[in-house]
Amino acid sequence: MAGASLAAAIAPHASVLLIEAEDAPGYHATGRSAAFWSETYGGPGVQPLTTASGPALQAGGFLDPLGSLHIGRATDAAAIDGFLAEFDGTGIALERVDPFALVPGLRDDWTLGVMEASSTYIDVAALHADYLAQARRAGADLIVNAPLVAANRMPGGWHLETGAGAFSASILVNAAGAWADAIALKAGVAPIGIQPYRRTMVQLRTDPAAAATLPHVSDIAGTFYFKPEAGGRLWLSPHDETPVDPCDAQPEELDVAIAVDRFEQVVEWKVAAVERRWAGLRSFAPDRLPVYGFDPAAPDFFWCAGQGGFGIQTAPAGAALAAALLLGRAPEPSVATIDPAPYSPGRFRMA
């Protein structure tokens, strides 16, 4: 999503080549998303990007109503208060509610609830395909099965050796997700410390079936979330974050079992079957904010990485902000009030 959205933003103004290591783009993180849009997800540092992305996603038809219910036990009262305080003044509508009125069969100890009504489903596949189509229409080229072998800085730009041949460019954009630090090292640029984490998802068939009116439900302590899907199915995550090397992430049976166990501690539903299980990588910079901008030590090397689990929901604003920095242009109105400084790679290059 990072590369596709940025390519779509800059292709009308520059010659763009997308180099993809896999046989199709979006195979790793983008293709394994939990597929929801939440203004609070990622915290206050990410929220401006998410909120600014909302109108474009809505206008494109990529969002559908869902709502997100944040729940807790009595011992989580301070965490609930802190959550509300954290987003006070942002314009996000957060309302204390009775969680039992929204989740049938909720166990008795989950007494606290905060509703985030603006949260939605997001059609990740359609959004990703739309960005790729925009980029193609504007003249961008896509090369697949082209893992980067070497990147050498030459007079006037870069010489790239890939699995699909050699290419040259004046600027190298690092939008490689979990592989961002590895790409930097191949280009002779110091890594930032972007760490991939494995996140597990399962699809459940439950008794009763998940109602379409059920909101996205998440633990304020961050130990699970689940949401209804088509056919009365439920998508569930144990909210795991296991540090791993960049890889084709696969679910671990222990994490699947933990997810089901945590779910059964929340609702009095029977898990009839675990129908699917998958895992993806969420890659964070050390401060868990995205990284957009030219590297101070390599002015022709541009970072568009570290987008964690929020890279899809922030894609319109993130791409607009990154495009302005990359092209040296004034940012478009949708992101004109967002300060890019917190996302600069320069924050990791200070002595």
DOMAR-543696 format. One record per residue: residue number from 1; x, y, z of N, C-alpha, C in turn. Coordinates in steps of 0.1 Angstrom, whole numbers, plus 5000, padded with zeros to 4 digits. Atoms other than C-alpha are relative to their C-alpha. Layout:
! residues N
GUZA   nr  neast  nnorth   nup  caeast  canorth  caup  ceast  cnorth   cup
GUZA  NUM      X       Y     Z       X        Y     Z      X       Y     Z
...
This chain:
! residues 351
GUZA   nr  neast  nnorth   nup  caeast  canorth  caup  ceast  cnorth   cup
GUZA    1   5008    4988  5000    5000     5000  5000   5009    5013  5000
GUZA    2   4992    4988  4999    5028     5024  5008   5006    5004  4986
GUZA    3   4995    4997  5013    5044     5021  4974   4990    5003  4990
GUZA    4   5010    4997  5010    5012     5020  4954   4994    5013  5002
GUZA    5   5006    4987  4998    4997     5050  4971   5009    5012  4997
GUZA    6   4990    4989  5003    5029     5071  4968   5002    5001  4985
GUZA    7   4998    5000  5015    5033     5060  4931   4988    5008  4994
GUZA    8   5012    4993  5006    4997     5072  4924   5001    5015  5002
GUZA    9   5000    4986  4997    5004     5105  4940   5011    5008  4992
GUZA   10   4989    4993  5007    5037     5113  4922   5001    4997  4985
GUZA   11   4998    5003  5014    5033     5096  4888   4995    5011  4991
GUZA   12   5003    4989  5009    5015     5126  4873   5011    5011  4999
GUZA   13   4990    4990  5000    5046     5147  4881   5014    4995  4998
GUZA   14   4986    5006  5001    5076     5123  4877   4999    4986  4993
GUZA   15   4998    5013  5006    5088     5092  4859   5001    4990  5012
GUZA   16   5000    5009  4989    5080     5063  4883   5001    4985  4996
GUZA   17   4999    5014  5002    5090     5027  4884   4998    4993  5014
GUZA   18   5002    5008  4988    5076     5003  4910   5007    4987  4999
GUZA   19   4993    5013  5000    5099     4974  4918   4995    4991  5011
GUZA   20   5007    5009  4991    5081     4945  4935   5008    4987  5001
GUZA   21   4993    5012  4999    5099     4915  4949   4992    4988  4997
GUZA   22   5009    5011  5001    5069     4892  4948   4994    5000  4986
GUZA   23   5006    5001  5014    5049     4880  4917   4988    5009  4999
GUZA   24   5011    4990  5001    5022     4905  4926   5001    5009  5012
GUZA   25   4998    4991  4989    5021     4936  4948   4989    4997  5011
GUZA   26   5010    5001  4989    5004     4936  4982   5000    4987  5006
GUZA   27   5001    5014  4995    5013     4900  4991   5001    4999  5015
GUZA   28   4996    5002  4986    5026     4905  5026   4990    5008  5009
GUZA   29   5008    4993  4990    5011     4932  5050   4987    5004  4994
GUZA   30   5013    4994  5006    4985     4948  5026   4990    4989  4998
GUZA   31   5009    5011  5003    4970     4915  5016   4995    4992  5012
GUZA   32   5004    5008  4988    4966     4903  5052   4995    5009  5011
GUZA   33   5005    4990  4990    4950     4934  5068   4988    4995  5007
GUZA   34   5013    5003  4993    4923     4932  5094   4989    5009  4995
GUZA   35   5010    4993  5008    4905     4957  5072   4990    5008  5007
GUZA   36   5009    4991  4994    4891     4983  5094   5007    5014  5002
GUZA   37   4995    4986  4999    4895     5021  5097   4996    5006  5013
GUZA   38   5003    4995  4987    4897     5036  5132   5009    5012  5003
GUZA   39   4992    4987  4998    4908     5072  5140   5008    4999  5013
GUZA   40   4991    5001  4988    4922     5061  5174   5011    4990  4999
GUZA   41   4990    5011  5001    4942     5032  5161   5014    5006  4996
GUZA   42   4987    4994  5003    4979     5040  5162   5004    5011  5010
GUZA   43   4998    4989  4990    4975     5067  5189   5000    5014  4994
GUZA   44   5002    4986  5004    4975     5105  5188   5010    5004  4989
GUZA   45   4991    4996  5011    5006     5107  5166   4996    4996  4986
GUZA   46   5005    5006  5013    4989     5087  5138   4987    5006  4997
GUZA   47   5014    4995  5002    4954     5102  5143   4999    5010  4989
GUZA   48   5002    4990  5010    4959     5133  5122   5000    4994  4985
GUZA   49   4999    5006  5013    4969     5111  5092   4987    4992  4997
GUZA   50   5012    5008  5002    4939     5088  5097   4988    5009  4997
GUZA   51   5012    4991  5002    4914     5116  5101   5000    5007  4987
GUZA   52   4999    4993  5013    4927     5135  5071   4998    4990  4988
GUZA   53   5003    5010  5011    4924     5102  5050   4986    4997  4999
GUZA   54   5014    5004  5000    4888     5097  5059   4991    5005  4988
GUZA   55   5009    4995  5011    4871     5120  5033   5004    4994  4987
GUZA   56   4997    5006  5013    4891     5106  5004   4996    4985  4999
GUZA   57   5004    5014  4999    4884     5070  5015   4985    4999  4998
GUZA   58   5015    5000  5001    4847     5078  5019   4996    5003  4986
GUZA   59   5004    4996  5013    4845     5096  4986   5003    4989  4989
GUZA   60   4997    5011  5010    4861     5066  4968   4992    4988  5002
GUZA   61   5008    5012  4997    4836     5042  4983   5006    4988  5006
GUZA   62   4992    5010  4994    4861     5023  5002   4996    4997  5015
GUZA   63   5004    5001  4986    4844     5026  5037   4986    4995  5001
GUZA   64   5014    5004  4997    4813     5009  5051   4998    5001  5015
GUZA   65   5002    4998  4986    4797     5015  5085   5004    4988  5008
GUZA   66   4996    5011  4991    4810     4994  5114   4998    5004  5015
GUZA   67   5000    4996  4986    4816     5013  5147   5010    4991  5008
GUZA   68   4990    5007  4992    4843     5003  5172   4997    5002  5015
GUZA   69   5003    5000  4986    4835     4994  5208   5013    4996  5008
GUZA   70   4989    5003  4991    4864     4996  5233   4995    4996  5013
GUZA   71   5005    5005  4988    4857     4975  5263   5011    4997  5011
GUZA   72   4991    5003  4989    4872     4969  5297   4993    4995  5012
GUZA   73   5005    5004  4987    4868     4954  5332   5001    5012  5009
GUZA   74   5000    4989  4990    4864     4975  5363   5015    5004  5003
GUZA   75   4986    4997  4997    4902     4972  5368   5006    5008  4989
GUZA   76   4995    4992  5012    4906     4990  5334   4995    5014  5000
GUZA   77   5006    4987  4999    4889     5022  5346   5010    5011  4996
GUZA   78   4990    4990  5003    4921     5042  5345   5004    5000  4986
GUZA   79   4997    5001  5015    4929     5029  5310   4989    5007  4992
GUZA   80   5011    4993  5007    4895     5040  5298   5001    5015  5001
GUZA   81   4999    4986  4998    4899     5074  5313   5012    5006  4992
GUZA   82   4989    4995  5007    4933     5078  5298   4998    5000  4985
GUZA   83   5004    5001  5014    4920     5067  5264   4992    5012  4996
GUZA   84   5009    4988  5004    4893     5094  5264   5008    5013  5001
GUZA   85   4992    4988  4999    4918     5120  5276   5010    5002  4989
GUZA   86   4990    4999  5010    4943     5111  5250   4995    5006  4987
GUZA   87   5006    4995  5012    4919     5120  5222   4991    5011  5002
GUZA   88   5008    4988  4998    4902     5149  5238   5005    5011  4992
GUZA   89   4997    4989  5008    4901     5178  5215   5004    4997  4986
GUZA   90   4996    5004  5014    4908     5158  5183   4988    5000  4991
GUZA   91   5013    5001  5008    4871     5159  5172   4995    4986  4998
GUZA   92   5006    5014  5001    4867     5121  5174   4989    4999  5010
GUZA   93   5012    5002  4991    4833     5113  5188   5002    4987  5008
GUZA   94   4998    5012  4992    4840     5089  5217   4990    5002  5012
GUZA   95   5011    4999  4990    4811     5081  5240   5000    4988  5009
GUZA   96   5002    5011  4990    4808     5060  5272   4987    4994  4997
GUZA   97   5013    5007  5003    4782     5033  5266   5000    4988  5009
GUZA   98   5002    5013  4994    4768     5002  5281   5004    4989  4990
GUZA   99   4996    5010  5010    4787     4974  5264   4990    4988  4998
GUZA  100   5010    5011  5001    4760     4948  5272   4989    5003  4990
GUZA  101   5010    4996  5010    4736     4967  5250   5004    4998  4986
GUZA  102   4994    5000  5014    4759     4963  5220   5006    4986  4997
GUZA  103   4994    5013  5003    4774     4928  5224   4992    4989  5008
GUZA  104   5008    5010  4994    4749     4900  5231   5009    4989  5006
GUZA  105   4992    5011  4995    4763     4873  5254   5014    5005  5006
GUZA  106   4988    4995  4994    4791     4896  5268   5000    4995  5015
GUZA  107   4999    5005  4986    4804     4881  5301   5000    5012  5010
GUZA  108   5004    4990  4990    4795     4900  5333   5011    5009  5004
GUZA  109   4990    4991  4995    4829     4914  5341   5005    5011  4990
GUZA  110   4997    4990  5010    4832     4935  5309   4990    5012  5001
GUZA  111   5010    4990  4996    4814     4964  5324   5002    5014  4994
GUZA  112   4997    4987  5005    4831     4994  5307   5000    5000  4985
GUZA  113   5000    4999  5014    4826     5006  5272   5001    5014  4995
GUZA  114   4999    4987  5007    4835     5035  5249   4998    4997  4985
GUZA  115   5003    5002  5014    4820     5037  5214   5007    5010  4992
GUZA  116   4994    4992  5010    4839     5051  5185   4992    4998  4987
GUZA  117   5010    5002  5011    4811     5055  5160   5006    5002  4986
GUZA  118   4994    4997  5014    4833     5068  5131   5007    4988  4994
GUZA  119   4993    5011  5005    4851     5035  5128   4993    4992  4989
GUZA  120   5007    5006  5011    4844     5016  5096   5008    4988  4995
GUZA  121   4993    5010  5009    4852     4986  5074   5008    5008  4990
GUZA  122   4993    4994  5011    4878     4994  5047   5002    4989  4990
GUZA  123   4998    5010  5010    4879     4976  5014   5015    5001  4995
GUZA  124   4985    4999  5002    4917     4971  5013   5003    4996  4985
GUZA  125   4997    5005  5014    4918     4951  4980   4996    5011  4990
GUZA  126   5004    4990  5010    4898     4977  4961   5008    5013  5001
GUZA  127   4992    4988  4998    4918     5006  4976   5014    4998  4993
GUZA  128   4987    5003  5005    4951     4990  4967   5000    4999  4984
GUZA  129   5002    5001  5015    4939     4981  4931   4998    5014  4994
GUZA  130   5003    4987  5005    4927     5017  4927   5013    5008  4999
GUZA  131   4987    4992  5000    4961     5032  4936   5009    4995  4989
GUZA  132   4991    5006  5011    4979     5008  4912   4994    5005  4987
GUZA  133   5006    4996  5012    4954     5017  4885   5003    5015  4997
GUZA  134   4997    4985  5002    4959     5055  4891   5015    5001  4996
GUZA  135   4986    4999  5003    4997     5050  4890   5002    4996  4985
GUZA  136   4998    5004  5014    4995     5031  4857   4994    5010  4990
GUZA  137   5005    4990  5009    4972     5057  4841   5008    5012  4999
GUZA  138   4991    4988  5000    4997     5084  4850   5013    4997  4994
GUZA  139   4987    5003  5007    5025     5065  4833   5010    4992  5008
GUZA  140   4990    5008  4992    5041     5045  4862   5001    4986  4994
GUZA  141   4997    5014  5004    5056     5011  4854   5001    4991  5012
GUZA  142   4999    5010  4989    5054     4980  4876   5008    4988  4995
GUZA  143   4992    5012  5002    5081     4953  4876   4998    4991  5011
GUZA  144   5002    5010  4989    5073     4921  4896   5011    4990  4999
GUZA  145   4990    5010  4999    5095     4892  4906   5014    5007  4999
GUZA  146   4988    4993  5002    5123     4917  4910   5006    5004  5014
GUZA  147   4993    4997  4987    5139     4914  4945   5013    5008  4998
GUZA  148   4988    4992  5001    5166     4940  4950   5012    4992  5004
GUZA  149   4987    5007  4998    5201     4925  4948   5010    5010  5005
GUZA  150   4990    4990  4997    5222     4956  4950   4995    5014  4996
GUZA  151   5004    4986  5004    5217     4994  4949   5013    5008  5002
GUZA  152   4987    4992  4999    5248     5015  4941   4997    5014  4995
GUZA  153   5001    4986  5003    5249     5053  4941   5010    5003  4990
GUZA  154   4992    4997  5011    5263     5065  4909   4999    5015  4997
GUZA  155   5003    4986  5004    5268     5100  4894   4987    5002  4994
GUZA  156   5014    4998  5006    5233     5113  4888   4989    4991  5006
GUZA  157   5011    5008  4995    5215     5087  4908   5004    4986  5004
GUZA  158   4998    5014  4995    5212     5050  4915   5000    4990  4988
GUZA  159   5000    5012  5009    5220     5018  4896   4995    4988  5009
GUZA  160   5007    5010  4992    5198     4990  4908   5001    4986  4993
GUZA  161   5000    5013  5005    5204     4953  4903   4989    4992  5007
GUZA  162   5012    5007  4995    5172     4932  4907   4999    4986  4994
GUZA  163   5002    5013  5006    5160     4897  4900   4994    5001  4986
GUZA  164   5006    4998  5013    5143     4911  4869   5009    5009  4991
GUZA  165   4991    4992  5008    5173     4930  4856   5005    5013  5007
GUZA  166   4994    4987  4995    5191     4964  4860   4991    5012  4997
GUZA  167   5008    4987  5002    5174     4998  4864   5008    5011  5006
GUZA  168   4994    4988  4994    5185     5033  4871   4990    5010  5003
GUZA  169   5009    4990  4995    5169     5062  4889   5007    5011  5007
GUZA  170   4994    4989  4993    5177     5096  4902   4997    5000  5015
GUZA  171   5004    5001  4986    5159     5089  4935   4995    4986  5003
GUZA  172   5004    5014  4996    5154     5056  4953   4990    5002  5012
GUZA  173   5010    5000  4990    5122     5054  4974   4999    4987  5007
GUZA  174   5001    5013  4992    5122     5028  5002   4986    4999  5006
GUZA  175   5014    5003  4995    5086     5016  5006   4999    4985  5002
GUZA  176   4999    5014  5000    5096     4981  5014   4994    4993  5012
GUZA  177   5007    5006  4989    5076     4976  5046   5010    4993  5010
GUZA  178   4991    5007  4991    5092     4949  5067   5014    4999  4996
GUZA  179   4987    5001  5005    5122     4949  5045   5007    5014  4999
GUZA  180   4995    4986  5002    5128     4987  5048   5015    5001  5004
GUZA  181   4986    4999  4995    5160     4984  5069   5009    4992  4991
GUZA  182   4992    5008  5008    5173     4956  5047   5003    5007  4986
GUZA  183   4998    4992  5012    5168     4978  5016   5010    5011  5002
GUZA  184   4991    4989  4996    5186     5007  5033   5014    4995  5000
GUZA  185   4986    5005  4999    5216     4985  5041   5006    4997  4986
GUZA  186   4995    5003  5014    5218     4973  5004   5004    5013  4993
GUZA  187   4997    4987  5007    5219     5010  4994   5011    5008  5007
GUZA  188   4989    4994  4993    5246     5018  5019   4995    5011  5009
GUZA  189   5006    4990  4991    5222     5039  5041   4998    4993  5013
GUZA  190   5001    5006  4986    5221     5034  5079   4985    4997  5002
GUZA  191   5014    5004  4997    5190     5015  5090   4994    5009  5011
GUZA  192   5007    4992  4990    5164     5032  5112   4997    4992  5013
GUZA  193   5005    5009  4989    5155     5002  5134   4986    4996  4998
GUZA  194   5014    5004  5003    5122     4993  5117   4999    4985  5003
GUZA  195   5001    5014  4995    5111     4961  5134   4987    4994  4995
GUZA  196   5012    5007  5004    5086     4937  5118   4995    4992  5012
GUZA  197   5006    5008  4990    5061     4920  5142   4989    4992  4994
GUZA  198   5010    5008  5006    5039     4891  5134   4987    5002  5008
GUZA  199   5014    4998  4995    5001     4896  5139   4992    4989  4995
GUZA  200   5008    5012  5003    4977     4866  5139   4986    5004  4998
GUZA  201   5014    4998  5002    4942     4866  5125   4993    4986  4998
GUZA  202   5007    5012  5003    4916     4838  5125   4985    5004  4997
GUZA  203   5014    4998  5003    4881     4835  5110   4993    4989  5008
GUZA  204   5008    5010  4992    4856     4818  5133   4986    4999  4995
GUZA  205   5014    5002  5001    4822     4803  5129   4995    4998  5014
GUZA  206   5004    5000  4986    4804     4808  5161   4985    4997  5002
GUZA  207   5014    5002  4997    4771     4799  5178   4997    5008  5013
GUZA  208   5007    4996  5012    4753     4822  5178   5010    5006  4990
GUZA  209   4992    4993  5010    4766     4836  5145   5001    5015  5003
GUZA  210   4997    4986  4998    4781     4871  5146   4989    5008  4992
GUZA  211   5010    4991  5007    4753     4896  5138   5007    5010  4992
GUZA  212   4995    4989  5008    4759     4921  5111   5001    5013  5007
GUZA  213   5000    4988  4993    4751     4948  5136   5010    5001  5011
GUZA  214   4990    5000  4990    4779     4938  5159   5011    5010  4996
GUZA  215   4989    4991  5003    4806     4965  5161   5013    4993  5001
GUZA  216   4987    5004  4997    4843     4960  5160   5002    5001  5015
GUZA  217   4998    5000  4985    4852     4951  5196   5014    4998  5004
GUZA  218   4986    5001  4996    4886     4957  5212   5001    5002  5015
GUZA  219   4996    4999  4986    4901     4953  5246   5008    5013  5002
GUZA  220   4993    4988  4997    4912     4986  5261   5015    4997  5004
GUZA  221   4987    5004  4996    4942     4967  5274   5008    4994  4989
GUZA  222   4992    5005  5012    4952     4955  5239   5003    4986  5000
GUZA  223   4997    5014  5000    4948     4918  5243   4992    4992  4989
GUZA  224   5008    5006  5011    4922     4911  5215   4993    5011  4993
GUZA  225   5011    4993  5007    4899     4925  5189   4993    4991  4990
GUZA  226   5007    5008  5010    4872     4910  5167   4989    5009  4994
GUZA  227   5010    4993  5008    4847     4921  5141   4992    4991  4992
GUZA  228   5009    5009  5009    4818     4906  5121   5004    5001  4986
GUZA  229   4998    5001  5014    4823     4895  5086   4988    4994  4992
GUZA  230   5011    5005  5008    4801     4883  5057   4997    4986  5004
GUZA  231   5004    5013  4997    4781     4852  5063   4999    4996  5015
GUZA  232   5001    5002  4985    4779     4856  5101   5013    4996  5006
GUZA  233   4987    5004  4995    4816     4849  5104   5006    5011  5009
GUZA  234   4993    4991  4992    4840     4866  5128   5015    5000  4998
GUZA  235   4986    4999  5001    4875     4879  5124   5005    5004  5014
GUZA  236   4995    4998  4987    4895     4877  5156   5016    5000  5000
GUZA  237   4985    5000  4998    4931     4886  5166   5003    5001  5015
GUZA  238   4996    4998  4986    4949     4881  5199   5009    5012  5003
GUZA  239   4992    4988  4999    4966     4914  5192   5015    4997  5003
GUZA  240   4987    5004  4997    4999     4896  5193   5010    5009  4992
GUZA  241   4989    4993  5007    5032     4913  5184   5013    4993  5003
GUZA  242   4988    5008  4998    5060     4888  5180   5011    5006  4991
GUZA  243   4990    4995  5009    5092     4904  5167   5006    4988  4992
GUZA  244   4994    5010  5009    5105     4885  5137   5008    5007  4989
GUZA  245   4993    4995  5011    5128     4889  5108   4990    5001  4988
GUZA  246   5009    4999  5011    5112     4900  5075   4998    4986  4994
GUZA  247   5003    5014  5004    5095     4868  5062   4986    5000  4994
GUZA  248   5014    5003  5004    5064     4853  5047   4993    4994  5012
GUZA  249   5005    5003  4987    5046     4853  5080   4989    4989  5000
GUZA  250   5010    5010  4999    5026     4822  5090   4995    4999  5014
GUZA  251   5005    5000  4987    5003     4818  5120   5006    4988  5008
GUZA  252   4996    5010  4991    5015     4798  5150   4988    4994  5007
GUZA  253   5011    5006  4994    4991     4773  5165   4998    5005  5014
GUZA  254   5001    4994  4987    4998     4787  5200   4993    5013  5000
GUZA  255   5007    4986  5001    4987     4822  5189   4986    4998  4996
GUZA  256   5014    5002  5004    4955     4808  5173   4993    4995  5013
GUZA  257   5006    5005  4988    4948     4789  5206   4998    5012  5010
GUZA  258   5001    4989  4991    4954     4821  5226   4989    5009  4996
GUZA  259   5011    4991  5005    4931     4841  5204   4986    4994  5004
GUZA  260   5013    5006  4996    4902     4816  5209   4998    5000  5015
GUZA  261   5002    5000  4986    4908     4814  5246   4996    5014  5005
GUZA  262   5004    4986  4996    4907     4852  5250   4986    5003  4995
GUZA  263   5014    4998  5005    4875     4853  5229   4990    4994  5009
GUZA  264   5010    5008  4991    4858     4827  5251   5000    5007  5014
GUZA  265   5000    4993  4988    4867     4849  5281   4992    5013  4999
GUZA  266   5007    4987  5002    4848     4878  5266   4985    4997  4998
GUZA  267   5014    5002  5003    4815     4863  5253   4997    4985  5003
GUZA  268   5005    5013  4997    4794     4833  5262   4995    4993  4987
GUZA  269   5004    5006  5013    4794     4820  5226   5008    4987  4998
GUZA  270   4992    5012  5004    4805     4786  5213   5008    5003  4987
GUZA  271   4992    5000  5013    4833     4785  5188   4998    4987  4993
GUZA  272   5004    5012  5007    4820     4761  5163   5012    4995  4991
GUZA  273   4989    5004  5009    4851     4761  5140   5009    5012  4998
GUZA  274   4990    4990  5005    4883     4780  5132   5001    4997  4985
GUZA  275   5000    5003  5014    4878     4782  5095   5012    5004  4992
GUZA  276   4988    4995  5006    4908     4802  5085   5010    5006  5010
GUZA  277   4990    4994  4992    4940     4814  5100   5011    5006  4992
GUZA  278   4989    4993  5008    4967     4838  5087   5008    5009  5009
GUZA  279   4992    4990  4992    4994     4861  5099   5006    5010  4990
GUZA  280   4994    4990  5008    5009     4893  5086   5011    5007  5008
GUZA  281   4989    4993  4993    5038     4916  5094   4995    5015  5001
GUZA  282   5002    4985  4997    5033     4951  5110   5014    5005  5004
GUZA  283   4986    4995  4998    5066     4971  5109   5000    5014  5005
GUZA  284   5000    4987  4993    5073     4999  5133   5014    5006  5001
GUZA  285   4988    4993  4996    5100     5025  5137   5000    5000  5015
GUZA  286   4999    5000  4985    5113     5028  5173   4990    5008  5007
GUZA  287   5010    4992  4993    5088     5055  5182   4986    4997  4995
GUZA  288   5013    5004  5005    5059     5038  5163   4993    5010  4992
GUZA  289   5005    4991  5009    5054     5067  5140   5005    4997  4986
GUZA  290   4995    5003  5013    5057     5064  5102   5012    5009  4997
GUZA  291   4988    4993  5004    5088     5076  5084   4998    5005  4986
GUZA  292   5002    4994  5013    5084     5100  5055   5011    5011  4998
GUZA  293   4990    4989  5002    5113     5120  5040   5013    4995  4995
GUZA  294   4986    5003  5004    5148     5121  5025   5009    4997  5012
GUZA  295   4990    5003  4990    5175     5106  5046   5010    5011  5001
GUZA  296   4991    4989  4999    5197     5134  5059   5014    4997  4995
GUZA  297   4987    5004  5004    5228     5114  5051   5001    4995  4985
GUZA  298   5001    5005  5014    5216     5103  5016   4989    5007  4994
GUZA  299   5011    4991  5005    5196     5131  5000   4993    4995  4988
GUZA  300   5007    5006  5012    5186     5109  4970   4993    4987  5004
GUZA  301   5006    5012  4995    5172     5081  4993   4988    5005  5009
GUZA  302   5012    4995  4994    5136     5087  5004   4993    4988  5008
GUZA  303   5007    5010  4992    5119     5067  5032   4985    5002  5000
GUZA  304   5014    5000  4999    5082     5058  5031   4997    4987  5006
GUZA  305   5000    5013  4994    5081     5031  5057   4995    5002  5015
GUZA  306   5003    5000  4985    5074     5022  5094   4985    5003  5002
GUZA  307   5014    4997  4999    5036     5023  5089   4992    4991  5008
GUZA  308   5007    5008  4990    5028     4996  5114   4987    4994  4994
GUZA  309   5013    5005  5004    4992     4984  5113   4991    5010  4994
GUZA  310   5009    4989  5004    4979     5018  5102   5003    5005  4986
GUZA  311   4996    4995  5013    4994     5022  5068   4989    5000  4990
GUZA  312   5011    5000  5010    4962     5013  5049   4990    5012  5004
GUZA  313   5010    4990  4996    4939     5036  5069   5005    5014  4999
GUZA  314   4994    4987  5001    4964     5065  5066   5005    5002  4986
GUZA  315   4993    4999  5013    4973     5059  5029   4997    5013  4993
GUZA  316   5002    4988  5008    4956     5089  5013   5009    5012  5006
GUZA  317   4992    4989  4994    4972     5114  5038   5015    4998  5000
GUZA  318   4985    5003  5000    5005     5096  5041   5006    5002  4986
GUZA  319   4995    4999  5014    5009     5095  5003   5001    5015  4996
GUZA  320   5000    4985  5003    5000     5132  5000   5011    5007  5006
GUZA  321   4989    4994  4992    5024     5142  5027   5013    4996  4994
GUZA  322   4987    5005  5006    5052     5120  5013   5002    5006  4986
GUZA  323   4998    4995  5013    5046     5132  4978   5004    5015  5000
GUZA  324   4996    4986  4999    5049     5169  4988   5015    5001  5004
GUZA  325   4986    5000  4996    5082     5161  5005   5009    4995  4989
GUZA  326   4992    5006  5011    5095     5140  4976   5002    5009  4988
GUZA  327   5000    4991  5012    5086     5165  4949   5004    5014  5003
GUZA  328   4997    4986  4996    5094     5196  4969   4989    5010  4997
GUZA  329   5012    4992  5003    5059     5209  4964   4992    5004  5013
GUZA  330   5009    4997  4989    5034     5226  4988   4990    4988  5001
GUZA  331   5009    5011  4998    5012     5199  5004   4986    5003  4995
GUZA  332   5013    4997  5004    4977     5195  4991   4991    5004  5012
GUZA  333   5008    4994  4989    4949     5211  5012   4997    4989  5010
GUZA  334   5005    5010  4991    4939     5178  5028   5011    4997  5011
GUZA  335   4989    5002  4990    4973     5176  5047   5008    5012  5003
GUZA  336   4993    4988  4998    4983     5212  5047   5002    5004  5015
GUZA  337   4999    4996  4986    4978     5215  5085   5008    4989  5008
GUZA  338   4992    5011  4993    4998     5183  5093   5015    5003  5000
GUZA  339   4986    4998  4999    5033     5189  5105   5008    4988  4996
GUZA  340   4992    5012  5004    5057     5165  5087   5011    4997  5009
GUZA  341   4988    5001  4992    5085     5170  5112   4999    4987  5009
GUZA  342   4999    5013  4992    5074     5141  5136   5002    4988  4992
GUZA  343   4998    5012  5008    5076     5117  5107   5013    5000  4992
GUZA  344   4988    4999  5007    5110     5128  5094   5010    4990  5004
GUZA  345   4989    5010  4996    5138     5102  5092   5011    5007  5007
GUZA  346   4990    4993  4992    5160     5130  5106   4999    4998  5015
GUZA  347   5001    5001  4986    5147     5123  5140   5008    4988  5006
GUZA  348   4992    5011  4997    5167     5091  5140   5015    5002  4997
GUZA  349   4986    4997  5004    5199     5108  5128   5007    5010  5009
GUZA  350   4995    4990  4991    5204     5132  5157   5010    4994  5009
GUZA  351   4990    5005  4991    5235     5128  5179   4995    4999  5014
